[in-house]
Amino acid sequence: MHAFPTPLGLVDPARLGGARGVHALLWSLSAVATLGLLLSLTLVVQNIVRQAGLRHAASAAQTDALWRCNALPGRDARDDCRRVASSTTPLKAN
């Protein structure tokens, strides 16, 4: 029996080459955990950038549509165009 419990109750220092093996296992586990966190952060940031690009494209499309509506001759045509452009916009606040 050991005087101190082994990490996670699964590691026997004698089987891993003493304390050096336990430290190597802990370093390996921490490296895997760190890489997992970095991968998660990368995926989150990529998703944020993609959403920002989509939001920017939708805003630019809406601005372009309104600019074209304002260029139409006649007040009724402009109002109808603006109504259609504002009802079909994909830009909604989440």
One Martini backbone bead per residue (centre of mass of N, CA, C, O) as a GRO file, in nm:
protein
   94
    1MET     BB    1   0.099   0.035   0.017
    2HIS     BB    2   0.026   0.364   0.000
    3ALA     BB    3   0.034   0.670   0.157
    4PHE     BB    4  -0.070   0.782  -0.118
    5PRO     BB    5  -0.276   0.861  -0.346
    6THR     BB    6  -0.339   0.819  -0.660
    7PRO     BB    7  -0.404   0.952  -0.945
    8LEU     BB    8  -0.740   0.880  -0.985
    9GLY     BB    9  -0.676   0.576  -0.885
   10LEU     BB   10  -0.493   0.449  -1.153
   11VAL     BB   11  -0.198   0.511  -1.066
   12ASP     BB   12   0.107   0.329  -1.060
   13PRO     BB   13   0.423   0.422  -1.000
   14ALA     BB   14   0.566   0.146  -1.043
   15ARG     BB   15   0.457   0.100  -1.343
   16LEU     BB   16   0.575   0.404  -1.443
   17GLY     BB   17   0.855   0.463  -1.295
   18GLY     BB   18   0.744   0.627  -1.084
   19ALA     BB   19   0.734   0.965  -1.053
   20ARG     BB   20   0.812   1.018  -1.348
   21GLY     BB   21   0.559   0.881  -1.474
   22VAL     BB   22   0.346   1.061  -1.343
   23HIS     BB   23   0.445   1.328  -1.462
   24ALA     BB   24   0.414   1.244  -1.756
   25LEU     BB   25   0.112   1.194  -1.742
   26LEU     BB   26   0.027   1.477  -1.650
   27TRP     BB   27   0.150   1.627  -1.890
   28SER     BB   28  -0.014   1.483  -2.105
   29LEU     BB   29  -0.294   1.562  -2.003
   30SER     BB   30  -0.246   1.871  -2.016
   31ALA     BB   31  -0.187   1.881  -2.319
   32VAL     BB   32  -0.458   1.770  -2.416
   33ALA     BB   33  -0.635   1.982  -2.279
   34THR     BB   34  -0.508   2.228  -2.417
   35LEU     BB   35  -0.571   2.143  -2.709
   36GLY     BB   36  -0.877   2.131  -2.671
   37LEU     BB   37  -0.915   2.430  -2.596
   38LEU     BB   38  -0.791   2.547  -2.854
   39LEU     BB   39  -0.991   2.419  -3.048
   40SER     BB   40  -1.245   2.546  -2.930
   41LEU     BB   41  -1.159   2.840  -2.971
   42THR     BB   42  -1.125   2.826  -3.276
   43LEU     BB   43  -1.421   2.752  -3.343
   44VAL     BB   44  -1.552   3.000  -3.216
   45VAL     BB   45  -1.403   3.218  -3.381
   46GLN     BB   46  -1.491   3.118  -3.661
   47ASN     BB   47  -1.795   3.158  -3.610
   48ILE     BB   48  -1.786   3.461  -3.554
   49VAL     BB   49  -1.665   3.545  -3.827
   50ARG     BB   50  -1.889   3.425  -4.004
   51GLN     BB   51  -2.126   3.588  -3.883
   52ALA     BB   52  -2.011   3.867  -3.947
   53GLY     BB   53  -2.005   3.829  -4.254
   54LEU     BB   54  -2.310   3.778  -4.289
   55ARG     BB   55  -2.402   4.044  -4.163
   56HIS     BB   56  -2.253   4.228  -4.361
   57ALA     BB   57  -2.387   4.124  -4.621
   58ALA     BB   58  -2.679   4.191  -4.540
   59SER     BB   59  -2.637   4.493  -4.497
   60ALA     BB   60  -2.534   4.556  -4.784
   61ALA     BB   61  -2.787   4.455  -4.933
   62GLN     BB   62  -2.986   4.648  -4.800
   63THR     BB   63  -2.849   4.911  -4.880
   64ASP     BB   64  -2.861   4.861  -5.185
   65ALA     BB   65  -3.169   4.837  -5.207
   66LEU     BB   66  -3.234   5.121  -5.094
   67TRP     BB   67  -3.077   5.277  -5.306
   68ARG     BB   68  -3.246   5.176  -5.547
   69CYS     BB   69  -3.516   5.283  -5.443
   70ASN     BB   70  -3.429   5.589  -5.428
   71ALA     BB   71  -3.382   5.594  -5.758
   72LEU     BB   72  -3.667   5.595  -5.810
   73PRO     BB   73  -3.934   5.699  -5.974
   74GLY     BB   74  -4.143   5.789  -5.759
   75ARG     BB   75  -4.299   5.753  -5.461
   76ASP     BB   76  -4.454   5.482  -5.483
   77ALA     BB   77  -4.217   5.309  -5.582
   78ARG     BB   78  -4.033   5.357  -5.340
   79ASP     BB   79  -4.224   5.252  -5.119
   80ASP     BB   80  -4.261   4.967  -5.233
   81CYS     BB   81  -3.962   4.891  -5.237
   82ARG     BB   82  -3.907   4.930  -4.933
   83ARG     BB   83  -4.115   4.725  -4.832
   84VAL     BB   84  -3.986   4.480  -4.969
   85ALA     BB   85  -3.696   4.511  -4.859
   86SER     BB   86  -3.779   4.498  -4.549
   87SER     BB   87  -3.934   4.208  -4.567
   88THR     BB   88  -3.665   4.043  -4.702
   89THR     BB   89  -3.478   4.059  -4.476
   90PRO     BB   90  -3.220   3.863  -4.300
   91LEU     BB   91  -3.190   4.084  -4.079
   92LYS     BB   92  -3.156   3.975  -3.743
   93ALA     BB   93  -3.182   3.978  -3.415
   94ASN     BB   94  -3.034   3.753  -3.162
   0.00000   0.00000   0.00000
